[in-house]
Amino acid sequence: MKNTAPAFVLLILAGIFPIGQERNFEKLDFLLEHWEGEGTGFGNEKSKIRSEFNLFMDGIYIEVKNESHFEPTEAKPEGEHHVDRGIISFDK
């Protein structure tokens, strides 16, 4: 009869310490919320930035929404408004 103790111990440890993620985006939970901040760049223009990361379609995807408002400059007296949208998927 073979010694099955090592295999039994591995099965118990696998149940206690799961390998990988239980949910698709578990390791990105810290990102899933609303973010706001300020930035500079694009010719030293100042901007206000808003970003959102939300789960949708029963947690299959993350919807990304970024919006930047750049202050008026001499070259662009009305300022600028940039919108970026994206989707992050999980591929097993």
PANULO-796069 format. One record per residue (C-alpha): x, y, z; residue in one letter. Coordinates in nm, 2 decimals, always signed. Example, Ala and Ser with C-alpha at 12.3 -4.5 7.8 and 13.67 -1.06 7.14 Angstrom:
2
{east=+1.23&north=-0.45&up=+0.78&res=A}
{east=+1.37&north=-0.11&up=+0.71&res=S}
END
This chain:
92
{east=+0.00&north=+0.00&up=+0.00&res=M}
{east=+0.14&north=+0.34&up=-0.10&res=K}
{east=+0.17&north=+0.62&up=+0.15&res=N}
{east=-0.11&north=+0.87&up=+0.07&res=T}
{east=-0.03&north=+1.11&up=+0.36&res=A}
{east=+0.16&north=+1.37&up=+0.14&res=P}
{east=-0.12&north=+1.38&up=-0.12&res=A}
{east=-0.37&north=+1.42&up=+0.16&res=F}
{east=-0.17&north=+1.71&up=+0.32&res=V}
{east=-0.15&north=+1.88&up=-0.02&res=L}
{east=-0.53&north=+1.86&up=-0.06&res=L}
{east=-0.59&north=+2.01&up=+0.28&res=I}
{east=-0.34&north=+2.29&up=+0.22&res=L}
{east=-0.50&north=+2.37&up=-0.12&res=A}
{east=-0.83&north=+2.41&up=+0.05&res=G}
{east=-0.69&north=+2.64&up=+0.32&res=I}
{east=-0.46&north=+2.85&up=+0.10&res=F}
{east=-0.63&north=+2.88&up=-0.24&res=P}
{east=-0.40&north=+2.93&up=-0.53&res=I}
{east=-0.50&north=+3.22&up=-0.76&res=G}
{east=-0.80&north=+3.44&up=-0.73&res=Q}
{east=-1.15&north=+3.34&up=-0.62&res=E}
{east=-1.30&north=+3.63&up=-0.82&res=R}
{east=-1.19&north=+3.75&up=-1.16&res=N}
{east=-1.06&north=+4.09&up=-1.05&res=F}
{east=-0.99&north=+4.02&up=-0.68&res=E}
{east=-0.63&north=+4.16&up=-0.71&res=K}
{east=-0.76&north=+4.48&up=-0.86&res=L}
{east=-1.02&north=+4.56&up=-0.58&res=D}
{east=-0.81&north=+4.85&up=-0.46&res=F}
{east=-0.86&north=+5.02&up=-0.80&res=L}
{east=-1.24&north=+4.99&up=-0.81&res=L}
{east=-1.36&north=+5.33&up=-0.70&res=E}
{east=-1.38&north=+5.70&up=-0.80&res=H}
{east=-1.05&north=+5.89&up=-0.82&res=W}
{east=-0.98&north=+6.26&up=-0.85&res=E}
{east=-0.66&north=+6.47&up=-0.88&res=G}
{east=-0.47&north=+6.74&up=-1.05&res=E}
{east=-0.20&north=+6.72&up=-1.31&res=G}
{east=+0.04&north=+6.92&up=-1.53&res=T}
{east=+0.18&north=+6.85&up=-1.87&res=G}
{east=+0.10&north=+6.91&up=-2.23&res=F}
{east=+0.29&north=+7.24&up=-2.24&res=G}
{east=+0.26&north=+7.30&up=-1.87&res=N}
{east=-0.12&north=+7.31&up=-1.88&res=E}
{east=-0.29&north=+7.23&up=-1.55&res=K}
{east=-0.57&north=+6.98&up=-1.54&res=S}
{east=-0.83&north=+6.83&up=-1.32&res=K}
{east=-0.86&north=+6.46&up=-1.36&res=I}
{east=-1.15&north=+6.22&up=-1.27&res=R}
{east=-1.13&north=+5.85&up=-1.31&res=S}
{east=-1.37&north=+5.57&up=-1.23&res=E}
{east=-1.32&north=+5.19&up=-1.23&res=F}
{east=-1.65&north=+4.99&up=-1.19&res=N}
{east=-1.74&north=+4.63&up=-1.23&res=L}
{east=-2.02&north=+4.56&up=-1.47&res=F}
{east=-2.20&north=+4.27&up=-1.65&res=M}
{east=-2.19&north=+4.06&up=-1.33&res=D}
{east=-1.83&north=+4.13&up=-1.26&res=G}
{east=-1.71&north=+4.00&up=-1.60&res=I}
{east=-1.56&north=+4.34&up=-1.70&res=Y}
{east=-1.42&north=+4.66&up=-1.55&res=I}
{east=-1.55&north=+4.98&up=-1.71&res=E}
{east=-1.29&north=+5.26&up=-1.71&res=V}
{east=-1.39&north=+5.63&up=-1.74&res=K}
{east=-1.13&north=+5.90&up=-1.75&res=N}
{east=-1.21&north=+6.27&up=-1.79&res=E}
{east=-0.96&north=+6.56&up=-1.79&res=S}
{east=-1.03&north=+6.93&up=-1.80&res=H}
{east=-0.73&north=+7.15&up=-1.90&res=F}
{east=-0.72&north=+7.51&up=-1.80&res=E}
{east=-0.73&north=+7.78&up=-2.07&res=P}
{east=-0.40&north=+7.89&up=-2.21&res=T}
{east=-0.30&north=+8.15&up=-2.46&res=E}
{east=-0.29&north=+7.90&up=-2.74&res=A}
{east=-0.62&north=+7.74&up=-2.63&res=K}
{east=-0.83&north=+8.01&up=-2.46&res=P}
{east=-1.13&north=+7.78&up=-2.41&res=E}
{east=-0.92&north=+7.51&up=-2.24&res=G}
{east=-0.96&north=+7.15&up=-2.33&res=E}
{east=-1.18&north=+6.86&up=-2.23&res=H}
{east=-1.06&north=+6.50&up=-2.29&res=H}
{east=-1.28&north=+6.19&up=-2.23&res=V}
{east=-1.14&north=+5.83&up=-2.24&res=D}
{east=-1.34&north=+5.52&up=-2.19&res=R}
{east=-1.23&north=+5.16&up=-2.18&res=G}
{east=-1.30&north=+4.81&up=-2.08&res=I}
{east=-1.08&north=+4.56&up=-1.90&res=I}
{east=-1.16&north=+4.20&up=-1.94&res=S}
{east=-1.04&north=+3.89&up=-1.76&res=F}
{east=-0.91&north=+3.59&up=-1.96&res=D}
{east=-0.87&north=+3.27&up=-1.77&res=K}
END
